[in-house]
Amino acid sequence: MNEQLVQTKKILIALLIAFFICFLSFTFLSSTQSSLLALIAFLVVLWTNEGLPLAVVSLMPIVLFPAFGILSTKDTSINYSNPIIYLFLGGFLLAIAVEKTGLHKYLAQKILSFFPNTISGIIYSLVLTSALLSSILSNTTTTLLLMPIALYITEDDRLKMRFALAIAYGASVGGILTPIGTPPNLILLGVMQEHSMQMIPFLKWVLMVAPLSLSMIFVVGFFLSIGVKNVKMDSHRELLTLTYEQKKVLYVLGGLVLLLFVNAPIQPYWNGLGLDESAILLGTGLLLFMPPFAILDWMYDKDKIPFRIMFLFGAGFSIAAAFTKTGLADTLASYILSITTLSPMLIILAVAVLITFTTEITSNTALISIMLPVIYAVAVKSGINITLFMLIATICASYAFMLPIATPPNAIAMSSGAVDVKTMMKYGLVLNIAGIILVVLIAQFFWKNIL
């Protein structure tokens, strides 16, 4: 009875916040747009205070959006079959195979052998490894492959949480290091090409962004290491050898990494194979059920697939679609245009803050697709360097650390069971602010001089 009372209070709190947001937004938004903001607030609060199970809240847009005239049931539910969700499914299957065969133990031994056997050393090693892999692979794939290692290294739940966040945040931090590291980067290049702008060469991109990535790697490691000085760490430096089953999974992973690398475009030098990454990941995951691999068995392994996270991303994509359909994205653009009388430094700061925190409640890929054309128009009108302005927005779309729906790595950390929303918000808020400050400073004093 007490549990039901607590749950009821949490739902009422979410409703009150939603009504408050709706009342405030009526002064400058339409009724439909105000309803959308209120519903987003309602969902975010329930995700945060866990008033209802994550999967239940994530399915609510299918009911609520049609009820408030925001999207039809068909237009809402179709987002729950977005191709990116099947990329997650394939990645989850790979991660399950890694854990099932114990390959993560062998990989953990190899990774940790290069770093001090302290908690801080392990945190930095996970952040750095995740960041470097994410620069050449999808940050989603990287997080999925490394997460079993974070859960294996220790039995202490407090440390599991920090290690899981180290991998997730490291993937976001490193994904920006190359143009192929994360989808928003590729979207930026596409928009630049569409407007016949001078493209940023691959090597120049890396040299420009490296100071930011390295700074954020240090910041993430520093904050995740706070408070662990006196916590004891069990050693996992035992000598391990690869078993036959582990070798099979390793061959699959090696083939996947090679295919993803060859498939990735490196403009203007290589156009890639043109294969869909979602199909590649799902196909590789399904391969693990088939001979000669036969690592996974649906009867026993299906319960390990975190379907609630797939629902969560369906909700995120639905919110992004609603932003466009209700015109809320265009309305936000008009408010951005109203700040073009500010100094360039303040405009850059305003856009960095807006993109970073808006990404928290919607897909970063969907958001940057909507906002880059808007940012282009703002830059043209304000006289700011267009490439600089668009690059800042793109980077900030990947530097959202507070909520699981903000980026794929955040969602995967949440799906591991080692991280709750409150903890992610606590660390994420600090890292959001740190990211904004570093992006703005590096843009103002470094990127501006070479773009």
C-alpha positions, 0 to 999 in steps of 0.5 A: 500500500505504501509503495502504491501511495509513493507511486501515486505521488510521483505521478501527481508530481509529473502531472503538476509539472506538466500543467505548469509548463503548459500554462507558462508556454501558452503565452508564446506558443500555440495550444498544440505546441504547449500541449507537446511541451507539457507531455514531454515534461510529463514523460521526462519527470516520470522517467526521472522519478521512476513513477512508472516503469521505463517501458510503460512511460516510453509507450505512452506517446502512442496513446497521449500524442493522438489524444492531444491531437499532436500526431496520429496513432500511425504517425506516432507508432511508426517511430517505434520501428525506426531503423536505428532501433534494429541497429540497437537490437543487433548490437545487443545480440552481440553484447549478449554473445560477448557476455555469454562466452566470457569474452569480455573477461579476456578483453578486460584483462587486455585493456586494464593491463596497460593502466594502473590497477586503481579505480581511477586508472580503470575509469580513465582506461574505459573512457579513453578506450571508448573514446578512441573506438568511437572515433572510427566506429559508431558510438552505439556499437562501441558502447554495446561492445564495451559495456559487458566489460564494465559490468564484469570488472567489479561486483560493487554496484557503485563502481559498476555505475561509474564504469558504465558511465565511463564507457557511455560518456567516453563514446560520446566524447570520442564520437566527435573526433572524426567525421564518421564517429557519430551520425550528426557529424555526417549530417553536417557534412551533408548539409555543407555539401547541399549548400556548396560550402567548402568541406572540412577535410578529414585530417583537419577535422581531427586536428580541430576537434582533438583538443576538445575530445582530450579535454573532455576525456580528462573531465569525464574521468576526473568527475567519475573518479571523485569519491572512490579514493578509499574504495577497494578494488578487486584485481582482475589481472588473472591470466586468461586464454581464449576458448573456442567459443570466444574465438568464434565471437571474436572472429565475428566482431573482427569481421564487423569492425572491418566491414564498418570501417570499410563501409564508412565514407571518408570524404572526399577520399572514399565514399564507403560501400553504401551499406546500411549500418542498421542492417549490418549490425542486425545481420551480424547479431542474427548470424550468432544464432546460425551455424557454424557460430551458433552462440546464441539460443533464442529460447534462453537468451531472448530475456536478456534483450532490453526491449524497454530501451527499444521502446525508449528510443521509439518515444524519443523518435516520436518526440522528434517527429512531433517537434516537426509536425507541430511547428515547434522546431520552426518556432524555436528557430524564430526565437533563435533569429531574435538573438542575432543582435547579440555579440557573436560570443553570446550567440555561440553560447546561446546556441550551444546551450539550446542544442545541448539541453534540447538534445536531452529530450529527443534524438540527437540525430533527429534534432540536428537534422531539424536544426542545422538548416535553421542554424545556417539561416541564423549564421547568414543573417548574423554574419557569423562564420557559417561553418563555425556556427554549424560545427558548434551545433553539431558537436553540442548535439553529441555532448548531452549526458543527462538523460537516457534518450539524449544519445544512444550511449546514454540509453545503453548505460541505462539498459545495463541496469548499473545506472539509474536516471537520477545518477545519470542526471547528476553527473550529466548536468555537470558534464553538460555545463563543462562541455558547453564551456569547452566548446564555446572557448575552443570555438572562440579562440581556436576554431574561429581562426582556422575556419 
